[in-house]
Amino acid sequence: KGTAMVTAVASRLAAQRFQVNQTLALLKLSPDALGEVQALLRREMELGLKKETQTTSSVRMLPTYICATPDGSERGDFLALDLGGTNFRVLLVQVGAREQGGVRIVSELYSIPPQVAQGPGSQLFDHIVECIADFQTKQGMMGQTLPLGFTFSFPCQQTSLDQGILLSWTKGFNASGCVGQDVVKLLREAVKRKNHFALDVVAIVNDTVGTMMSCGYDDPSCEVGLIVGTGTNACYMEELRNVGTLAGGEGRMCVNMEWGAFGDNGCLDAFFTPFDRQVDEASLNPGRQRFEKLISGMYLGEIVRYILLELTAKGLLFRGRPSPKLQTRDIFQTKFLSSIESDGLALRQVCAILEQLGLHVTCEDSVLVREVCQVVARRAAQLCGAGVAAVAEKIRENRGLEQLSVTVGVDGTLYKLHPHFAQEVQGTVQRLAPRCSITFLQSEDGSGKGAALIAAVACRVA
Ligand code: ADP
């Protein structure tokens, strides 16, 4: 009789394992599948660069009017703004000779309340100007008008360094009256509305470009910028002759890929799981930024939450009891993925994290939750790696090289703080682009320092 019971328990466990595997299999990408993602992105890049096919591509491949990486001779004091994620920052960046300490940064964080991020645009820009004024007062620099680089991490169609038409909001932003407008003009108008205040905006900068430039200051072979934070995006130095959307010419220009939107034309549909669709449908921008929604910090926790709900519904988790807590949007934050996967974190601590979320967990539950977190984060990192591989291969082929050495400047909390993300990205790139030798360099204060360096170059040229 005892044997029969043991057999029954074993076969129940095996059946459960089978169901778990079935659910998670959807999120595990084979090397072939990753190669396919790489090839698809490469094709979208080509389409996005050509004038005739531009509108069929899901990646915008936007010109940035940045034609050179820094050469170290940049000097001066600059203001920089960083808008595009969780926080808004104002920075004073002093670029000096390397021997005198190089770049010095003083910065202040300001929050953008959701009602401002999603309210009238004029209110958003008034708020930004108030923050700058507050910063200048605190720094005792009221009345000074330093050249300003504006890191604005949303897709913009640029026609020059200091003009950018907002194409769409992404991440948590949705302020009205801004799409289709020149963001620099909106900022200048807000400045005019405030008495006795002036700014000298010389450049609008995507955060990927700022990151590439800031790493480029230390490493001249940095020709790719990558962000994996709230959202994800990349830029790289493309040959001007390939940028069909411009008149052409010699040399190179940095192209902001806006790769978060990769797949918005349906080309990645085969890779989306039901969980990805749920995340997309519940988002502020359904149908858009589909690649980003597989990868970045704003979404990974939500993907995990939907999987946990499904596993609970199937009776495989939390004794099959639906937890009202788990129904709450954003309750499972991406930072939990990092803590739960931390090396050396005992299962008891995983339990404690889950208990903090109001979940009553058994030991088996925490093992399974950890597995879900691993699968979701690994897929994100591998997809990101497939993207970088596509970019690196394009650069290598552009230059007719057998072997390419290139540095990727990276920023973003998910990339920097997740215990395995960076390693998984790098491993994937190595497998998918064996003819490229790629160094990943984490940027310090990338968007701020980068924007200032761009402002510096602009002033030097002007
Ligand atoms: P942004 O991209 O907005 O400039 P960050 O790079 O700081 O800002 O990224 C913020 C994102 O990072 C948030 O979506 C958050 O979920 C995620 N995040 C915060 N802490 C961690 C962590 N410890 N591990 C992984 N992701 C994190």
Residues whose N, C-alpha, C, O or C-beta is under 5 A from the ligand:
A	BS01	ADP	G84 G85 T86 G229 T230 G231 G297 M298 T334 K335 S338 G412 T413 L414 L417 H418
